[in-house]
Amino acid sequence: MELMKAIALRKSVRAYNDEQIAEEKIDTILSAGSAAPVGMGRFDNLHITVIQNKDIINKISAGIKAMMKREGDPLYNAQTLILVSSKEAEAPGIDYTNASCVMENMLLAGADLGIGSVIVWGIAMVVEADQSLKDALSIPEGYHALIGASFGYAANADQKEKELVQKIQTSRV
């Protein structure tokens, strides 16, 4: 698939079926994340965690529900979560910028493979607030959970391309 088509197909999926993502597809998604532009090539400052353990997914879901005071499944029945963590950066914001670039590459790779996704800010918040979760997820000491997303096959498999139009205010100088 070409990049613009993957971008046009990428959307936030908020209902997944029970099908597991094949390992080779997870590997492709992770490789895409590892191809992201990272400030000064400091890939060693980043850590990616793939979460498929249902008990841990349920614990994260319960934590999000409690933290956000909401009902329902905030992970949308996802069978896979991916979390990007980072060491604290030398300059403010670089850690979030790097983690976001990595995540965006993974989201687009998923769309290219027919795998839906949605960023769920609460994943990182819950993991960062619970040292036992960080330990269970083998997040290295000194790394902070920054951004997480649910991945899976959409319960509604109707994947339509959106029209790519400029929606953000732009100045040209």
C-alpha positions in Angstrom: 0.0 0.0 0.0 1.2 3.5 -0.6 1.7 5.9 2.3 -1.1 8.3 1.3 -3.6 5.4 1.2 -2.5 4.2 4.7 -3.0 7.8 5.9 -6.4 7.9 4.3 -7.4 4.6 5.9 -6.1 5.3 9.3 -8.8 6.2 11.8 -9.5 5.7 15.5 -11.1 2.3 16.1 -13.2 2.0 19.2 -14.5 -1.6 18.9 -12.4 -4.7 18.2 -13.2 -8.3 17.6 -11.4 -11.1 19.5 -8.9 -12.0 16.8 -5.3 -11.9 17.8 -2.8 -10.1 15.7 -0.2 -12.5 14.1 3.4 -12.2 15.4 4.8 -11.3 12.0 2.3 -8.3 11.8 3.3 -7.2 15.3 6.9 -7.4 14.1 6.1 -5.2 11.1 4.4 -2.7 13.3 7.4 -2.6 15.7 9.8 -2.2 12.8 7.8 0.7 11.5 8.1 2.3 15.0 11.8 1.7 14.9 12.1 3.6 11.6 10.7 6.8 13.1 12.7 9.9 13.2 14.2 10.2 16.7 16.1 13.2 18.0 19.8 12.7 17.5 19.2 9.0 16.8 18.8 8.3 20.5 16.8 5.1 20.1 18.4 3.8 23.3 16.3 6.4 25.1 13.1 4.7 24.0 11.4 1.4 25.0 8.4 -0.2 23.3 6.2 -2.7 25.3 3.7 -5.0 23.5 1.0 -6.1 25.9 -1.1 -9.1 25.1 -1.5 -10.6 28.6 -5.2 -10.4 29.3 -4.8 -10.0 33.1 -2.5 -7.0 32.5 -4.9 -5.5 29.9 -7.8 -5.9 32.4 -5.7 -4.2 35.1 -4.9 -1.3 32.8 -8.6 -1.1 31.8 -9.7 -1.0 35.4 -7.2 1.6 36.2 -8.3 3.9 33.4 -12.0 3.4 34.4 -11.1 4.4 38.0 -8.8 7.3 37.0 -11.2 8.7 34.4 -14.4 7.8 36.3 -16.0 6.2 33.3 -17.9 3.1 32.5 -17.4 0.6 29.7 -14.2 -0.8 28.3 -11.8 2.1 27.7 -9.6 -0.3 25.7 -12.5 -1.3 23.4 -11.9 -5.1 23.7 -8.4 -4.7 22.2 -6.3 -7.9 22.3 -3.0 -5.9 22.0 -1.8 -2.7 23.5 1.5 -1.0 22.6 3.2 1.4 25.0 6.1 3.7 24.3 8.3 4.8 27.2 11.3 7.1 27.3 14.1 8.2 29.5 13.8 11.9 30.4 15.2 13.9 27.6 18.0 16.5 27.7 15.6 19.2 26.3 12.0 19.6 27.3 9.5 17.8 25.1 11.9 15.8 23.0 10.8 12.6 24.8 7.2 13.2 23.9 8.1 14.2 20.4 10.1 11.0 19.8 7.5 8.7 21.4 4.8 10.3 19.2 6.8 9.8 16.0 7.3 6.2 16.9 3.6 5.7 17.7 2.4 7.4 14.6 4.6 5.1 12.4 3.1 2.1 14.2 -0.4 3.3 13.8 0.1 3.9 10.0 1.8 0.5 9.7 -1.2 -1.1 11.4 -3.6 0.7 9.0 -1.5 -0.7 6.1 -1.9 -4.2 7.5 -5.7 -3.8 8.0 -5.2 -3.5 11.8 -7.2 -0.8 13.6 -5.9 1.3 16.4 -6.6 4.2 18.7 -4.4 6.2 21.0 -5.6 5.8 24.6 -3.8 8.4 26.8 -5.0 6.6 29.9 -2.7 3.5 29.2 0.4 5.6 29.9 -1.2 7.4 32.8 -2.2 4.2 34.6 1.1 2.4 33.9 3.2 5.4 35.0 1.1 5.7 38.3 1.6 2.0 39.2 5.1 0.7 39.8 3.8 -2.9 40.0 2.5 -2.5 36.4 5.8 -1.0 35.3 7.6 -4.0 36.8 5.2 -6.5 35.3 5.7 -4.9 31.9 9.5 -4.9 32.2 9.8 -1.2 31.6 13.4 -0.4 32.4 14.2 1.8 35.4 14.5 5.4 34.6 11.9 5.2 31.7 8.5 6.9 31.8 5.4 5.6 30.0 4.4 8.4 27.6 1.9 7.1 25.0 -0.2 4.0 24.5 -2.6 2.7 21.9 -5.0 -0.2 21.5 -4.5 -2.3 18.3 -6.7 -5.0 16.8 -9.1 -5.9 14.1 -12.1 -3.6 13.9 -15.4 -5.2 14.9 -16.9 -3.2 12.0 -14.4 -4.2 9.2 -15.7 -1.4 6.9 -12.5 0.4 6.4 -13.2 3.4 4.2 -10.6 5.9 2.9 -11.2 9.4 4.2 -10.7 12.4 1.9 -7.3 14.0 2.6 -8.2 17.7 3.0 -6.4 20.4 4.9 -8.3 21.0 8.2 -5.6 22.7 10.2 -5.1 26.5 10.1 -2.0 27.2 8.1 0.2 30.2 7.5 2.6 30.5 4.6 5.2 33.2 5.0 
